[in-house]
Amino acid sequence: MDGPFDAAVSWFSSFGYFNDTGNRAVLAEYRRVLRPGGRLVIDMHNRDEIVRRMTPAPFGIVTQVGDDIRVDTNAFDCVDGRMETDRLVVRDGQVRRSHFSVRIPVITELRAWLGGAGFSGAEFFARNGKAPSIHRPRLIIVATA
């Protein structure tokens, strides 16, 4: 789609699945399709809270609905800044395994990436509208084109 658009939304951790070059290209494409003054809203994991919560060991989450089970085992790679998730799903007696890798940059990186993509500014919030902190798991970014 070409736009121009007034706003674009990247909701619930849909940003970060590429390498750094690819992730910066995604931001540049958002900027390209937004009109001047348009807004990009990104909802993502807060890296600082993940590091606090996941240190020193990986953690798992088990979800069961009826007879279906999903097990996510998560680990954070501090060198690459990536959340690595191995998922096992058992549904109707069938087992399916998958792997997800999401880059979760720190706020200073995000600010630089957005500036490099042509955004004029960005504000960072926790989901409750307060300042991000190591105790708030989500990060909301509002970037202005």
Backbone torsions as a table, in degrees:
resi	resn	phi	psi	omega
1	MET	NA	148.7	-173.8
2	ASP	-107.2	-24.0	179.8
3	GLY	74.9	-160.7	10.6
4	PRO	-79.2	149.3	179.7
5	PHE	-113.8	153.7	176.6
6	ASP	-77.6	-29.4	-175.8
7	ALA	-155.2	156.5	173.3
8	ALA	-140.4	147.1	-176.8
9	VAL	-129.2	132.3	172.5
10	SER	-120.1	100.7	-167.4
11	TRP	-106.3	146.0	174.7
12	PHE	47.2	68.9	170.0
13	SER	63.9	33.7	175.5
14	SER	-89.4	-0.1	176.4
15	PHE	-105.3	140.0	172.5
16	GLY	116.0	4.8	-173.7
17	TYR	-81.6	-6.3	-179.5
18	PHE	-104.0	178.9	171.1
19	ASN	-73.3	175.8	-174.6
20	ASP	-59.4	-40.2	178.6
21	THR	-62.3	-44.9	178.7
22	GLY	-64.9	-40.8	179.2
23	ASN	-65.4	-39.1	176.8
24	ARG	-67.4	-34.4	176.2
25	ALA	-64.5	-37.1	176.6
26	VAL	-60.9	-45.1	179.1
27	LEU	-63.4	-40.7	178.7
28	ALA	-63.0	-36.6	178.2
29	GLU	-69.2	-40.5	174.1
30	TYR	-56.6	-46.2	-179.1
31	ARG	-62.8	-39.8	-177.9
32	ARG	-60.6	-38.1	-174.7
33	VAL	-90.6	-4.3	178.0
34	LEU	-92.9	141.4	174.7
35	ARG	-71.0	159.1	174.6
36	PRO	-56.4	131.8	-176.3
37	GLY	87.8	-8.0	177.3
38	GLY	-66.3	164.3	-175.6
39	ARG	-121.6	140.8	170.1
40	LEU	-111.2	128.2	175.9
41	VAL	-114.8	125.0	177.3
42	ILE	-119.8	130.2	173.3
43	ASP	-112.0	123.0	-177.2
44	MET	-149.6	173.1	173.7
45	HIS	-63.6	148.0	173.3
46	ASN	-92.4	110.5	-175.6
47	ARG	-54.6	-42.3	-177.0
48	ASP	-62.5	-38.9	178.5
49	GLU	-69.3	-37.7	178.6
50	ILE	-63.3	-46.0	179.9
51	VAL	-61.3	-43.3	178.6
52	ARG	-61.1	-45.9	-174.9
53	ARG	-74.1	-34.8	-173.5
54	MET	-90.4	-7.1	180.0
55	THR	-83.6	130.5	9.5
56	PRO	-101.4	-1.3	-170.7
57	ALA	-131.5	159.7	174.3
58	PRO	-63.3	164.3	177.3
59	PHE	-136.3	161.5	-179.3
60	GLY	-125.6	156.6	177.5
61	ILE	-131.1	127.2	178.1
62	VAL	-113.0	129.0	178.5
63	THR	-125.0	131.3	178.6
64	GLN	-127.2	130.6	174.0
65	VAL	-129.6	111.2	-174.5
66	GLY	61.6	-126.9	177.9
67	ASP	-93.5	0.0	-179.8
68	ASP	-87.9	140.0	-177.5
69	ILE	-132.3	138.8	172.7
70	ARG	-126.3	130.2	177.7
71	VAL	-122.2	119.3	175.2
72	ASP	-108.6	126.1	173.2
73	THR	-110.9	120.0	-173.6
74	ASN	-114.3	141.5	173.2
75	ALA	-141.4	147.7	179.5
76	PHE	-110.6	125.9	177.6
77	ASP	-91.5	103.0	-176.3
78	CYS	-67.7	-25.7	-179.8
79	VAL	-72.4	-47.2	-178.0
80	ASP	-93.3	-8.6	-179.8
81	GLY	66.1	37.6	-176.1
82	ARG	-122.6	137.6	170.4
83	MET	-86.6	122.6	179.3
84	GLU	-106.5	122.1	-177.4
85	THR	-123.6	125.9	170.8
86	ASP	-103.5	125.2	-176.8
87	ARG	-115.8	134.7	174.6
88	LEU	-121.8	126.1	178.7
89	VAL	-122.0	129.7	173.9
90	VAL	-115.5	115.1	-178.6
91	ARG	-139.8	127.4	-178.3
92	ASP	52.3	38.5	177.8
93	GLY	77.9	-3.4	179.1
94	GLN	-97.1	140.0	179.7
95	VAL	-106.7	131.1	177.3
96	ARG	-129.4	133.3	179.4
97	ARG	-118.4	143.5	176.1
98	SER	-148.9	165.8	-179.9
99	HIS	-132.2	137.3	176.8
100	PHE	-124.2	141.5	176.5
101	SER	-133.9	118.3	-176.1
102	VAL	-123.6	126.2	176.2
103	ARG	-78.4	127.7	180.0
104	ILE	-122.5	91.9	-177.4
105	PRO	-73.3	158.7	173.1
106	VAL	-76.0	164.0	-176.6
107	ILE	-58.5	-40.1	-179.6
108	THR	-63.0	-37.5	175.6
109	GLU	-65.2	-46.0	-179.8
110	LEU	-59.3	-43.3	178.7
111	ARG	-59.3	-44.8	179.4
112	ALA	-66.4	-42.7	179.8
113	TRP	-62.5	-43.1	179.8
114	LEU	-65.3	-42.0	176.5
115	GLY	-62.0	-42.8	178.0
116	GLY	-64.3	-26.0	178.6
117	ALA	-84.3	-5.9	177.8
118	GLY	102.6	6.1	176.4
119	PHE	-75.7	142.5	-176.2
120	SER	-83.9	-17.1	179.4
121	GLY	-175.1	167.3	178.7
122	ALA	-152.2	143.2	173.8
123	GLU	-116.4	148.0	-175.5
124	PHE	-125.6	131.2	-176.8
125	PHE	-137.7	160.9	163.5
126	ALA	-82.2	169.1	-177.5
127	ARG	-61.9	-26.8	-179.5
128	ASN	-84.8	6.7	179.1
129	GLY	87.1	-7.1	178.9
130	LYS	-84.1	176.6	179.1
131	ALA	-66.5	145.2	174.7
132	PRO	-60.2	148.3	175.6
133	SER	-153.3	170.4	179.5
134	ILE	-68.4	-6.7	-179.7
135	HIS	-106.8	5.0	-179.7
136	ARG	-117.7	114.4	-169.6
137	PRO	-72.8	-21.9	-177.3
138	ARG	-109.3	149.2	177.1
139	LEU	-122.9	126.9	177.0
140	ILE	-110.4	127.8	178.8
141	ILE	-115.7	130.7	173.9
142	VAL	-119.0	107.6	-178.0
143	ALA	-107.1	140.5	-178.5
144	THR	-105.6	128.9	179.6
145	ALA	-76.6	NA	NA
